[in-house]
């Protein structure tokens, strides 16, 4: 009897999967979109490239575009479009698209603006943080950014010039952006630029944490499991995560201090600039939304998006400038003529923006 039940169950499961694959290949609304039949049949194909091969699916998509054209089906539910002319159409300020719901749990920060799924909700939440990233607010912050950049340049000049030491720009720009973003957003200053060889345990841990996004994206229970485990266990499994957890703990404490107004009386926990959380406290968020958890989730997104993207842009731009001698020499010539004494008399942001070749390099990056 038990054997018959097992056989019956197995048969039902097989029939279900045959039906599911048949539907996806022939009757799905996107069945006519060209692409890999295996990818159209199962999401495990995408998972293999992202989880087993460490985030390589994006390059597989590029390969498919060369084979099938500008619109390809990349899994049972999605199509991918590679058309520069379509970019401004899809991402126009008038578009009102909502996000793919399964993406909400990839980062483990479901209360953040980034993970808001519906357009109306995302737009409302975004309005609360948007004033913090206006051009004028950034201009007001230039003195601190300049101070960090000067410190970075001085260290490179003193410790690396005329030596055989290798300078890893990825580490340098991680430290620079981490110091800028954390102080600007939360009034926390860790002096990452002072770390030996610019290597920060926090940024290393954050980088490894970012790699887990591929796993959590395809295995939803993975992130829940990791968050459920005692932090001491996770720190044993992955020692670099201890520094990330320590930062998260300090960040939660700082948010609580800002919400209580305690940071104003402690110079080490305050900033001459407004923080994102002081702004959020005065924003049009609903009263019930102004919680430590929601602010902490916003903080996680700001740190992740602000550090990794800026660091990557600076590193990749530097690589291509150094790898192309004509670009390097032309850029150096323009900068030397405009700024003969860069350390003692650097140009302002407004003056730098008027340099045509530098502007082109930045825009290309």
N, C-alpha and C positions, 0 to 999 in steps of 0.2 A: 504493500500500500504506500509506504513512504517512498519507495523507489519510483512508483508511478507518478506520485505528486512531484517529485524532483524532475522527472522527464517532462511532465506537462509544463511545469514552470519554465524549464529551459526552452521548451518549444515556443512558449508564449513570448519569452524575451527575444528569441531569435526572430520571430515573426515581427515583433515590434520594431526591431532595428532594421529589418528589411523594408518595412513600410516607411520608416523614418528616412532612410537613405534614398528610397525611391521618390519620396515627396521632395526632398531637398534637391535632387538632381533634375527632376522633370516637372514638378508642379509648384515649386516655390515661386513667389513673385519676382525673385532675382535669378531664376533658373536659366534665363536666356543670356545672362551676362557672361562673357568669356572668362576663362581662368582654369585653374587646376581642378579636375573632377574630385581628386582626393581631398583637397581643401574644402570643396563645396559639400562633401559628404560628411566630414567630421571636423570638429574644432580641435581634436587632438593633434592634427597635423600642425596647426599654428602653435599649439602648446609644446610640441617637440622642439621647434626652432627657438622658442622663447625660453623654455625651462631647461631642456637638456643641453642646448647649444648656447645658452646665455644671451638671449636677446637678439638673435640673428634673423628674426622673421622680417624685419624691415628691409633687409637686403634681398630676401626672397621676393618680396613685393616688387622691388625695383627690377628684379630679373623678369618677373611676370609682365610688367609693363612693357619691357623691350620685346617680349614675345607676343603678347595679346593686344597691346594698344593702351590708350590713356585711361580706360575704365576696365577694371578687373574685379572679379569676385575673389575675396581673400579667405572667406570662411562661410559656413552655412547661413550667416545672418547679415554679412556686410559686403559692401563693394568699396573699392579704393579708387580715387580719382587722381591722376597726375596730369594736370593741365593748368599752367600758370595763369591763363586768361580766366579760368573759372574761380581762382582763389578769391579775388575781390568780390565776386558774385556771392559765393557761399558765405564768406566771412565779412560781409558788409554790415555796417551799423544798423541796417534795417532788417537784417535776418533775425528770425526768432526760432532758432532750432533748439531742441532739447537734447541732452546727452543720452548716450546709450546707457541704460540703467545698470547693467552689470559692472560698468566701470566705477560705480560709486564706492565700492569697498576695496579698490586696489591699493589705496594708500592708508587705509585704517583711520581716516580723518573725516567721517561722514558728516560732521557738523560744520565743516569749513565751506566757504563760498565756492571753492574749486569743485567740491563734490556735490553741489546743488544740481539736481538733474533737470528740472523744468526751467525753461527760459525765464518765466516771470519771477520765479523764486530766486534764480541766480542773479537776475538784473537788480532786484530789490536789495539783495545782500551785497552785491558789488558796489552799489551806490554808497554803502556805508564805509567802504575802505578806499574808494576811488580818490577822495580828496587828499589822502596821504601820499599818493604817487603822482601828484600834479607836477608840472615843470617848475613852478614857482617854489614848491616845497623842496624839491631837489636842489634848486639853486641856493636856497637858504642853507642847505646842508653842505655845500661845496667846501667850506673851510675844513671840516672834519675829513672829508674824502681826500682833500689835498694833503692834509697832514699824514694820512695813512699811506698815500702814494709816495710822498717824500721819504717816509720811513722805509718803505720797500726799496726804493731806488738807492738810498744810502747804504742799506745792508748789501745789496747786490754790488755796489761800487766798492765797498770795503772788504767784503768776504770772497768775492768771486772774480773781480777784474784782475787780469794778469796772473791767474792761477789755472791749474788743471782741473779744478773742481767742476763737477757737472751740476748745472742749475736746472732743476725740474720746474718748468713754468706752470705745470698743472698744480703742483704743490704751492707755488708762490701765489698764484691767483686764487687758490682755495683760501689761503690765509687772508689775503687782502679782502676778498668779498665777504668772508665770514666776519671779520672785524667790522666792516662797514654795515652789513645788514643787521647784525645782532645789536649793535649800538643804536643804529637809526630806528629800528623797530621796537626794541625792548629796553633800551638804556642799560644793556649788559655789555661789558667790555672784557674780553678774555685775552687780548693781546696775542692773537694767533700769529701775527707777523714777527713776534719775538721768539717763536719756537725754533729749536735747532733745525737747520736745513729747511725751514718753513714747513716742517711736517707736523701736523696737528692730529693727535689721536681722535679728536672729535670728527674732523672732516673725513678721516679714513673710515671711521665707523659709519658715518652718514653715507659715504659712498657705497659701502657694503650693504647697508640697509636699503639703499635705492635699488640694488640688484634684486632684492627679494620681491620687488613689484611684479616681476614676470611670473614668479611662482604664485603670489597671492591673486594675480589676475586670472589665472587659469584654475587654481585650486582655492576656492573661496574660504574653506575651513582652515587653511594654513595660517592666515593672519590672525584669525580668532584664537587658534591654538597657541600661537606665539605670544599673543597679548594675555592669554589666560595663565601662562606659566609664570612662576615667581621670577622676578628679574634676576635674582641670584643664579637661577638655573640657566637662563638665557646667556648670562655673562660667562658662565662656564662653557657653554656650547660655542659661543662666539665672543671671546674676550674683548674685542674692539667695541662691542655694543655697550659695555659698561660706561664708556665715556659719553655715548649718546644718551643713555639713561640718566647719567649725572646731569647732563645739560637739560634734559626734559624736566627733571626735578627742580632745578634752579629756575627754569623758565616758568613753571607753575607757581613757584614761590614769588617770582617777580610780578607775575600777573596779579596775584592776590594782593601784593603790596601796592601796586598801581591802583587796583580797585578800591583799596582801603585808604589810599592817599598817603601811605607810610613812606613811599620812596622819596617824597618831596623833602623830607627831613634828613635824608641820608645821602650825601654827595656821591658815595660809591654806587648808589642804586638809582641815581637820577641823571638826567641829561638836560643840557641847555635847550635842546630841541624837543618838540612834542613827540610822543611815541604813538605808534599805531593804536595801542590800547587806550591811551588817554583820549584819542580821537573816537575810538569805537564806543567809549563810555558816553560820549556826547552825541553820538550818531542817532539816526532815526530807527535803529534796531528796536524791536519790541522789548519791553522790560524783561520779559521772561527769557529772552535770548541772551541777555547780558550776563552770562555765566562764565565761570572759570573754564569749564569744559569747552564751550564754544570758542572762547578766546584762545585756548590752548591749541585747538584744531586749526584755527586761523594762523597761529604762530608757526605750526608745523609746516603748513603750506608755504608761508612767506619764506621761511628758512630754506626749505627744499627747492622751491622755484627760484628764489633770489640768488642763492649761492651757486648751485650746479649750472644753471643756464648762463650766468654771467661769466663764471670761471671757464666754461667750455668755449664761449664766444671769444674771450680774450686769448685763450690758449691756441685755438685753431687759427685765429687771425694772425697771431704772432708767428706761428709755424709757416703759414703761407707767405707772409712778408719776408721771413728769413730764407725761405726756400726759393724765392724769386728775386735774384740780385737786382734786376732792373727796377722792380717795385720798391725794394728796400732803399736803393740809392736815391730814387726820386722822392720818396717820402722823407728820407733823412735831409736831403737838400732843402725841401720846403720848410721843414721844421727848424733847421739850423738858421736859415735866413730870417724866419719869423721870430725865433726864440734863441738868440745867441747865448744867453745865460739861463738855461732851463732850471737849474737848481735854485739860483738866487732870484730870478725874475720870471717865473712861469706865466704863461698866458692864461687869461680867464677862459671859462667855458665859451662865452660869447665870441671871444677872439679866435679860439680854436675852431669853432664851427664855421668861421669864414675862410679857413684854409681849404681850397678846393680839392687838392689831392687827398689830404687827410680825411675830408668829408667823404670822398669817394671810397676810400679804404674802409671806413667805418660802416658806410651803407652796404658795401659789398659783404662785409662780415655779417 
